[in-house]
């Protein structure tokens, strides 16, 4: 199946949008908590201090997660686009990874049941490794 030259980049934009949404949630939660609990900004200048003072760290924890496995996702999509290795399968895997990261973030930033979050994380990781495998085979065939 033909995939347009830039179609593989849209899942990257979607994941970046999720990252911005989680960042906005962090900002709203953090500023609200600082005002409500009268936390001086300097008293939470380091992450260890913040961990002791803030009650709700779900959004900040999730934002950090969005800079772990997704880094490999962004790299894979950039490589796929730069080498014209994008395919329908690669695009489907990319969108599936984004959907699983959305599920992971929704769980993490709301009710935060660890096993539910872990299942979404593991499923996303499997999709990501599969995406890299498909990309490697595609590049090997081009060589």
DRENLUMNU-909732 format. One line per field, with one value per atom (N, C-alpha, C): chain; residue number from 1; x, y, z; atom name. Coordinates in Angstrom, 3 decimals. Atoms other than C-alpha are relative to their C-alpha. Layout:
<dolos>
mol <- (A, ...)
seq <- (NUM, ...)
px <- (X, ...)
py <- (Y, ...)
pz <- (Z, ...)
atom <- (CA, ...)
</dolos>
This chain:
<dolos>
mol <- (A, A, A, A, A, A, A, A, A, A, A, A, A, A, A, A, A, A, A, A, A, A, A, A, A, A, A, A, A, A, A, A, A, A, A, A, A, A, A, A, A, A, A, A, A, A, A, A, A, A, A, A, A, A, A, A, A, A, A, A, A, A, A, A, A, A, A, A, A, A, A, A, A, A, A, A, A, A, A, A, A, A, A, A, A, A, A, A, A, A, A, A, A, A, A, A, A, A, A, A, A, A, A, A, A, A, A, A, A, A, A, A, A, A, A, A, A, A, A, A, A, A, A, A, A, A, A, A, A, A, A, A, A, A, A, A, A, A, A, A, A, A, A, A, A, A, A, A, A, A, A, A, A, A, A, A, A, A, A, A, A, A, A, A, A, A, A, A, A, A, A, A, A, A, A, A, A, A, A, A, A, A, A, A, A, A, A, A, A, A, A, A, A, A, A, A, A, A, A, A, A, A, A, A, A, A, A, A, A, A, A, A, A, A, A, A, A, A, A, A, A, A, A, A, A, A, A, A, A, A, A, A, A, A, A, A, A, A, A, A, A, A, A, A, A, A, A, A, A, A, A, A, A, A, A, A, A, A, A, A, A, A, A, A, A, A, A, A, A, A, A, A, A, A, A, A, A, A, A, A, A, A, A, A, A, A, A, A, A, A, A, A, A, A, A, A, A, A, A, A, A, A, A, A, A, A, A, A, A, A, A, A, A, A, A, A, A, A, A, A, A, A, A, A, A, A, A, A, A, A, A, A, A, A, A, A, A, A, A, A, A, A, A, A, A, A, A, A, A, A, A, A, A, A, A, A, A, A, A, A, A, A, A, A, A, A, A, A, A, A, A, A, A, A, A, A, A, A, A, A, A, A, A, A, A, A, A, A, A, A, A, A, A, A, A, A, A, A, A, A, A, A, A, A, A, A, A, A, A, A, A, A, A, A, A, A, A, A, A, A, A, A, A, A, A, A, A, A, A)
seq <- (1, 1, 1, 2, 2, 2, 3, 3, 3, 4, 4, 4, 5, 5, 5, 6, 6, 6, 7, 7, 7, 8, 8, 8, 9, 9, 9, 10, 10, 10, 11, 11, 11, 12, 12, 12, 13, 13, 13, 14, 14, 14, 15, 15, 15, 16, 16, 16, 17, 17, 17, 18, 18, 18, 19, 19, 19, 20, 20, 20, 21, 21, 21, 22, 22, 22, 23, 23, 23, 24, 24, 24, 25, 25, 25, 26, 26, 26, 27, 27, 27, 28, 28, 28, 29, 29, 29, 30, 30, 30, 31, 31, 31, 32, 32, 32, 33, 33, 33, 34, 34, 34, 35, 35, 35, 36, 36, 36, 37, 37, 37, 38, 38, 38, 39, 39, 39, 40, 40, 40, 41, 41, 41, 42, 42, 42, 43, 43, 43, 44, 44, 44, 45, 45, 45, 46, 46, 46, 47, 47, 47, 48, 48, 48, 49, 49, 49, 50, 50, 50, 51, 51, 51, 52, 52, 52, 53, 53, 53, 54, 54, 54, 55, 55, 55, 56, 56, 56, 57, 57, 57, 58, 58, 58, 59, 59, 59, 60, 60, 60, 61, 61, 61, 62, 62, 62, 63, 63, 63, 64, 64, 64, 65, 65, 65, 66, 66, 66, 67, 67, 67, 68, 68, 68, 69, 69, 69, 70, 70, 70, 71, 71, 71, 72, 72, 72, 73, 73, 73, 74, 74, 74, 75, 75, 75, 76, 76, 76, 77, 77, 77, 78, 78, 78, 79, 79, 79, 80, 80, 80, 81, 81, 81, 82, 82, 82, 83, 83, 83, 84, 84, 84, 85, 85, 85, 86, 86, 86, 87, 87, 87, 88, 88, 88, 89, 89, 89, 90, 90, 90, 91, 91, 91, 92, 92, 92, 93, 93, 93, 94, 94, 94, 95, 95, 95, 96, 96, 96, 97, 97, 97, 98, 98, 98, 99, 99, 99, 100, 100, 100, 101, 101, 101, 102, 102, 102, 103, 103, 103, 104, 104, 104, 105, 105, 105, 106, 106, 106, 107, 107, 107, 108, 108, 108, 109, 109, 109, 110, 110, 110, 111, 111, 111, 112, 112, 112, 113, 113, 113, 114, 114, 114, 115, 115, 115, 116, 116, 116, 117, 117, 117, 118, 118, 118, 119, 119, 119, 120, 120, 120, 121, 121, 121, 122, 122, 122, 123, 123, 123, 124, 124, 124, 125, 125, 125, 126, 126, 126, 127, 127, 127, 128, 128, 128, 129, 129, 129, 130, 130, 130, 131, 131, 131, 132, 132, 132, 133, 133, 133, 134, 134, 134, 135, 135, 135, 136, 136, 136, 137, 137, 137, 138, 138, 138, 139, 139, 139, 140, 140, 140, 141, 141, 141, 142, 142, 142, 143, 143, 143)
px <- (0.840, 0.000, 0.884, -0.769, 1.324, -0.338, 0.152, 1.863, 0.627, -0.526, 2.279, 1.315, -1.351, 5.725, 0.045, -0.014, 4.708, -1.003, 1.027, 1.957, 0.596, -0.634, 4.401, 0.320, -0.295, 5.009, -1.210, 1.193, 1.400, -0.102, -0.002, 1.663, 0.986, -0.951, 4.709, -0.640, 0.700, 2.646, -1.053, 1.029, -0.121, 0.625, -0.659, 2.294, 0.555, -0.452, 3.805, -1.190, 1.199, 0.259, -0.372, 0.264, -0.292, 0.974, -1.008, 2.944, -0.360, 0.401, 1.736, -1.220, 1.193, -1.635, 0.389, -0.451, 0.078, 0.781, -0.739, 2.405, -0.977, 0.996, -0.630, -0.685, 0.603, -2.234, 0.952, -1.005, 0.990, 0.019, -0.046, 1.062, -1.211, 1.220, -2.549, 0.005, -0.018, -2.186, 1.063, -1.126, 1.194, -0.260, 0.261, 0.254, -1.135, 1.121, -3.040, 0.441, -0.483, -1.297, 0.934, -0.897, 1.364, -0.800, 0.834, -1.326, -0.761, 0.819, -3.522, 0.817, -0.834, -0.671, 1.051, -0.945, 1.274, 1.454, -1.356, 4.382, 0.787, -0.863, 7.109, 0.772, -0.690, 8.653, 1.423, -1.385, 12.203, 0.088, -0.021, 11.244, -0.160, 0.127, 10.677, 0.915, -0.923, 13.653, 0.634, -0.591, 15.000, -1.058, 1.019, 13.064, -0.197, 0.142, 13.777, -0.897, 0.839, 12.207, -1.445, 1.343, 9.245, -0.713, 0.585, 8.673, -0.499, 0.408, 8.403, -1.165, 1.009, 6.109, -1.308, 1.219, 3.666, -0.736, 0.837, 0.784, -0.304, 0.405, -0.282, 1.138, -1.121, 2.666, -0.315, 0.351, 0.737, 0.392, -0.306, 1.096, 1.503, -1.452, 4.776, 0.662, -0.532, 5.485, -0.280, 0.356, 3.645, 0.779, -0.780, 5.427, 1.406, -1.317, 8.750, -0.089, 0.190, 7.391, -0.072, 0.141, 6.659, 1.333, -1.336, 10.407, 0.893, -0.753, 11.432, -0.177, 0.207, 10.149, -0.340, 0.316, 8.698, 1.214, -1.205, 12.244, 0.358, -0.261, 12.771, -1.053, 1.092, 9.402, 0.282, -0.303, 10.327, 1.172, -1.162, 13.681, -0.400, 0.427, 12.056, -0.794, 0.800, 9.568, 0.854, -0.896, 12.279, 0.821, -0.766, 14.352, -0.883, 0.928, 11.328, -0.300, 0.317, 10.501, 1.222, -1.216, 14.096, 0.458, -0.455, 14.701, -1.112, 1.172, 11.260, -0.366, 0.296, 10.754, -1.396, 1.331, 7.261, -0.890, 0.948, 4.608, -1.315, 1.282, 1.004, 0.118, -0.203, 2.114, 0.712, -0.738, 4.601, -0.907, 0.925, 1.963, -1.034, 0.972, -0.568, 0.630, -0.705, 1.989, 0.244, -0.252, 2.833, -1.272, 1.252, -0.818, -0.421, 0.313, -1.287, 0.839, -0.859, 1.685, -0.554, 0.568, 0.156, -1.258, 1.234, -3.203, 0.315, -0.377, -1.518, 0.645, -0.569, 0.454, -1.100, 1.141, -2.803, -0.694, 0.622, -4.334, 0.859, -0.915, -1.237, -0.087, 0.072, -1.364, -1.340, 1.329, -5.110, -0.094, 0.007, -4.703, 0.903, -0.997, -1.601, -0.477, 0.406, -3.113, -1.368, 1.316, -6.481, 0.011, 0.148, -7.198, 1.276, -1.357, -3.613, 0.086, -0.110, -4.199, 1.240, -1.316, -0.666, -0.073, 0.036, -1.537, -0.653, 0.611, -3.799, 1.024, -1.031, -1.066, 1.125, -1.075, 1.545, -0.373, 0.447, -0.512, 0.061, -0.069, -0.826, 1.455, -1.429, 2.909, 0.630, -0.589, 3.881, -0.500, 0.550, 1.544, 0.658, -0.664, 3.026, 1.444, -1.399, 6.567, 0.093, 0.000, 5.771, -0.256, 0.278, 4.301, 1.223, -1.188, 7.386, 1.115, -1.056, 9.796, -0.374, 0.458, 7.686, 0.208, -0.200, 7.773, 1.468, -1.433, 11.584, 0.403, -0.293, 11.698, -0.460, 0.530, 9.498, 0.870, -0.868, 11.636, 1.339, -1.291, 14.849, -0.128, 0.200, 13.469, -0.178, 0.228, 12.300, 1.316, -1.290, 15.727, 0.931, -0.845, 17.463, -0.400, 0.456, 15.328, 0.414, -0.423, 16.266, 1.488, -1.458, 19.979, 0.470)
py <- (-1.186, 0.000, 1.249, -1.241, 3.422, 0.910, -0.976, 5.858, 1.291, -1.285, 9.536, 0.328, -0.269, 11.011, 0.573, -0.616, 12.809, -0.630, 0.623, 10.537, -0.555, 0.607, 8.874, 1.037, -1.049, 12.225, 0.381, -0.392, 12.705, -0.673, 0.566, 10.181, 0.718, -0.761, 12.137, 1.301, -1.223, 15.336, -0.311, 0.385, 13.516, -0.264, 0.275, 12.289, 1.288, -1.302, 15.768, 0.769, -0.669, 17.122, -0.577, 0.616, 14.596, 0.539, -0.517, 15.780, 1.421, -1.372, 19.390, -0.001, 0.088, 18.408, -0.394, 0.419, 16.606, 1.134, -1.136, 19.596, 1.057, -0.977, 21.914, -0.486, 0.547, 19.591, 0.159, -0.171, 19.636, 1.445, -1.420, 23.424, 0.390, -0.347, 23.759, -0.626, 0.701, 21.137, 0.596, -0.482, 22.419, 1.404, -1.382, 26.118, 0.018, 0.079, 25.269, -0.508, 0.574, 23.160, 0.978, -0.976, 25.813, 1.124, -1.062, 28.433, -0.519, 0.567, 26.179, -0.316, 0.407, 24.918, 1.049, -1.091, 28.210, -0.474, 0.503, 26.573, 1.072, -0.989, 29.061, -0.699, 0.641, 28.339, -0.452, 0.365, 28.297, -1.251, 1.164, 25.607, -1.320, 1.205, 23.170, 0.108, -0.244, 24.160, -1.275, 1.266, 20.594, -1.091, 1.053, 17.432, -0.718, 0.653, 15.897, 0.835, -0.887, 18.934, -0.048, 0.030, 18.884, -1.292, 1.281, 15.193, -0.042, -0.043, 15.962, 0.945, -1.044, 18.977, -0.208, 0.127, 18.155, -1.297, 1.158, 15.795, -0.757, 0.617, 15.146, 0.115, -0.005, 14.176, -0.806, 0.840, 12.172, 0.632, -0.641, 14.700, 0.164, -0.148, 15.366, -1.347, 1.343, 11.636, -0.428, 0.393, 11.106, 0.801, -0.806, 13.988, -0.585, 0.658, 12.317, -1.266, 1.211, 9.067, 0.317, -0.377, 10.922, 0.394, -0.245, 11.498, -1.224, 1.249, 7.876, -0.803, 0.792, 5.312, 0.855, -0.784, 8.008, 0.570, -0.469, 9.205, -0.989, 1.023, 5.902, 0.028, -0.123, 6.383, 1.130, -1.135, 9.810, -0.319, 0.359, 8.488, -0.951, 0.972, 5.570, 0.679, -0.677, 7.822, 0.923, -0.870, 10.276, -0.825, 0.882, 7.425, -0.524, 0.518, 5.963, 1.061, -1.081, 9.323, 0.361, -0.409, 10.190, -1.029, 1.068, 6.825, -0.513, 0.417, 6.540, -1.456, 1.375, 3.301, -0.147, 0.063, 4.169, -0.916, 0.898, 1.586, 0.081, 0.042, 0.989, -0.669, 0.699, -1.451, 0.890, -0.895, 1.019, 1.125, -1.070, 3.750, -0.503, 0.575, 1.474, -0.230, 0.203, 0.537, 1.327, -1.319, 4.204, 0.542, -0.483, 5.129, -0.840, 0.860, 2.127, 0.394, -0.459, 3.272, 1.287, -1.259, 6.755, -0.274, 0.323, 5.294, -0.604, 0.611, 3.208, 1.005, -1.052, 6.221, 0.924, -0.797, 8.192, -0.735, 0.799, 5.354, 0.033, -0.031, 5.241, 1.341, -1.335, 9.004, 0.238, -0.185, 8.985, -0.729, 0.765, 6.272, 0.678, -0.578, 7.887, 1.322, -1.336, 11.373, 0.011, 0.026, 10.216, -0.972, 0.903, 7.169, -0.760, 0.492, 5.833, -1.404, 1.402, 2.104, -0.582, 0.387, 0.732, -1.142, 1.136, -2.575, 0.374, -0.472, -0.866, 0.805, -0.830, 1.653, -0.871, 0.900, -1.113, -0.788, 0.723, -3.077, 0.897, -0.945, 0.009, 0.265, -0.231, 0.637, -1.188, 1.201, -2.964, -0.197, 0.128, -3.081, 1.021, -1.030, 0.196, -0.354, 0.398, -1.094, -1.107, 1.078, -4.252, 0.545, -0.621, -2.155, 0.761, -0.763, 0.081, -0.918, 0.928, -2.866, -0.631, 0.540, -4.323, 1.031, -1.080, -0.962, 0.061, -0.031, -0.949, -1.229, 1.207, -4.530, 0.118, -0.210, -3.692, 1.008, -1.010, -0.631, -0.617, 0.635, -2.690, -0.918, 0.896, -5.275, 0.835, -0.872, -2.506, 0.603, -0.590, -0.844, -1.059, 1.090, -4.202, -0.352, 0.296, -4.815, 1.087, -1.105, -1.393, -0.069, 0.011, -2.107, -0.869)
pz <- (0.000, 0.000, 0.000, 0.098, -0.980, 1.180, -1.074, 1.864, -0.500, 0.449, 0.989, 0.684, -0.508, 1.576, 1.419, -1.331, 4.767, 0.965, -0.852, 6.142, 1.288, -1.172, 8.541, 1.083, -0.983, 10.242, 0.853, -0.763, 11.394, 1.366, -1.359, 14.247, 0.938, -0.823, 15.475, 0.478, -0.403, 15.469, 1.058, -0.972, 17.350, 1.371, -1.282, 20.027, 0.614, -0.508, 20.314, 0.588, -0.523, 20.778, 1.359, -1.305, 23.588, 1.042, -0.928, 25.202, 0.430, -0.348, 25.041, 0.917, -0.843, 26.570, 1.425, -1.334, 29.460, 0.668, -0.561, 29.913, 0.523, -0.453, 30.129, 1.278, -1.216, 32.675, 1.185, -1.057, 34.694, 0.477, -0.338, 34.583, 0.858, -0.738, 35.766, 1.392, -1.290, 38.525, 0.913, -0.806, 39.710, 0.539, -0.452, 39.835, 1.013, -0.947, 41.542, 1.361, -1.254, 44.154, 0.725, -0.620, 44.758, 0.671, -0.584, 45.352, 1.215, -1.060, 47.476, 1.257, -1.138, 49.691, 0.375, -0.265, 49.659, -0.107, 0.244, 48.204, -0.743, 0.648, 47.371, -1.126, 1.124, 43.939, 0.318, -0.302, 45.338, 0.873, -0.886, 47.840, -0.753, 0.838, 44.959, -1.217, 1.106, 42.832, -0.538, 0.439, 42.707, 0.075, 0.076, 41.851, 1.334, -1.314, 45.275, 0.906, -0.809, 46.942, -0.496, 0.579, 44.568, 0.392, -0.367, 45.282, 1.436, -1.407, 48.981, 0.239, -0.245, 48.652, -0.739, 0.794, 45.869, 0.315, -0.288, 46.524, -1.296, 1.268, 42.914, -1.008, 0.945, 40.721, -1.267, 1.140, 38.108, -1.337, 1.283, 35.289, -0.194, 0.153, 35.993, -0.244, 0.246, 36.163, -1.440, 1.360, 32.896, -1.035, 0.944, 31.189, -0.161, 0.098, 32.026, -0.850, 0.807, 30.538, -1.487, 1.413, 27.302, -0.635, 0.543, 26.894, 0.172, -0.113, 27.376, -1.294, 1.222, 24.815, -1.230, 1.198, 22.533, -0.741, 0.698, 21.763, -1.112, 1.021, 19.922, -1.098, 0.969, 18.222, -0.989, 0.869, 16.892, -0.932, 0.823, 15.671, -1.118, 1.016, 13.847, -1.105, 1.019, 12.092, -0.855, 0.775, 11.076, -0.991, 0.888, 9.650, -1.121, 1.016, 7.855, -1.048, 0.938, 6.311, -0.835, 0.712, 5.380, -1.023, 0.895, 3.699, -0.906, 0.788, 2.076, 0.299, -0.404, 4.029, 0.602, -0.590, 5.237, -0.827, 0.652, 4.460, 0.757, -0.690, 5.366, 1.356, -1.266, 8.061, 1.009, -0.892, 9.523, 0.498, -0.375, 9.520, 1.007, -0.937, 11.235, 1.372, -1.267, 13.897, 0.710, -0.584, 14.429, 0.667, -0.581, 14.979, 1.197, -1.137, 17.275, 1.212, -1.094, 19.368, 0.604, -0.493, 19.620, 0.824, -0.731, 20.684, 1.365, -1.280, 23.377, 0.949, -0.854, 24.632, 0.518, -0.472, 24.821, 1.139, -1.063, 26.856, 1.258, -1.133, 29.089, 0.729, -0.613, 29.677, 0.668, -0.591, 30.306, 1.336, -1.249, 32.939, 1.028, -0.915, 34.468, 0.592, -0.457, 34.706, 0.676, -0.644, 36.055, 1.180, -1.142, 38.222, 0.356, -0.239, 37.903, 0.609, -0.433, 38.416, -0.663, 0.500, 38.043, -1.006, 0.925, 36.384, -1.330, 1.252, 33.814, -0.797, 0.631, 33.085, -0.539, 0.402, 32.903, -1.253, 1.199, 30.365, -1.232, 1.124, 28.142, -0.379, 0.235, 28.538, -0.732, 0.616, 27.686, -1.423, 1.353, 24.698, -0.926, 0.800, 23.443, -0.292, 0.203, 23.942, -1.050, 1.003, 21.947, -1.400, 1.300, 19.156, -0.488, 0.384, 19.184, -0.489, 0.446, 18.965, -1.341, 1.286, 16.153, -1.107, 0.971, 14.380, -0.424, 0.321, 14.608, -0.817, 0.773, 13.327, -1.437, 1.353, 10.335, -0.740, 0.624, 9.651, -0.406, 0.313, 9.798, -1.213, 1.159, 7.358, -1.257, 1.167, 5.030, -0.493, 0.384, 5.081, -0.561, 0.517, 4.560, -1.432, 1.371, 1.479, -0.987, 0.872, 0.102, -0.320, 0.147, 0.517, -1.156)
atom <- (N, CA, C, N, CA, C, N, CA, C, N, CA, C, N, CA, C, N, CA, C, N, CA, C, N, CA, C, N, CA, C, N, CA, C, N, CA, C, N, CA, C, N, CA, C, N, CA, C, N, CA, C, N, CA, C, N, CA, C, N, CA, C, N, CA, C, N, CA, C, N, CA, C, N, CA, C, N, CA, C, N, CA, C, N, CA, C, N, CA, C, N, CA, C, N, CA, C, N, CA, C, N, CA, C, N, CA, C, N, CA, C, N, CA, C, N, CA, C, N, CA, C, N, CA, C, N, CA, C, N, CA, C, N, CA, C, N, CA, C, N, CA, C, N, CA, C, N, CA, C, N, CA, C, N, CA, C, N, CA, C, N, CA, C, N, CA, C, N, CA, C, N, CA, C, N, CA, C, N, CA, C, N, CA, C, N, CA, C, N, CA, C, N, CA, C, N, CA, C, N, CA, C, N, CA, C, N, CA, C, N, CA, C, N, CA, C, N, CA, C, N, CA, C, N, CA, C, N, CA, C, N, CA, C, N, CA, C, N, CA, C, N, CA, C, N, CA, C, N, CA, C, N, CA, C, N, CA, C, N, CA, C, N, CA, C, N, CA, C, N, CA, C, N, CA, C, N, CA, C, N, CA, C, N, CA, C, N, CA, C, N, CA, C, N, CA, C, N, CA, C, N, CA, C, N, CA, C, N, CA, C, N, CA, C, N, CA, C, N, CA, C, N, CA, C, N, CA, C, N, CA, C, N, CA, C, N, CA, C, N, CA, C, N, CA, C, N, CA, C, N, CA, C, N, CA, C, N, CA, C, N, CA, C, N, CA, C, N, CA, C, N, CA, C, N, CA, C, N, CA, C, N, CA, C, N, CA, C, N, CA, C, N, CA, C, N, CA, C, N, CA, C, N, CA, C, N, CA, C, N, CA, C, N, CA, C, N, CA, C, N, CA, C, N, CA, C, N, CA, C, N, CA, C, N, CA, C, N, CA, C, N, CA, C, N, CA, C, N, CA, C, N, CA, C, N, CA, C, N, CA, C, N, CA, C, N, CA, C, N, CA, C, N, CA, C, N, CA, C, N, CA, C, N, CA, C, N, CA, C, N, CA, C, N, CA, C, N, CA, C)
</dolos>
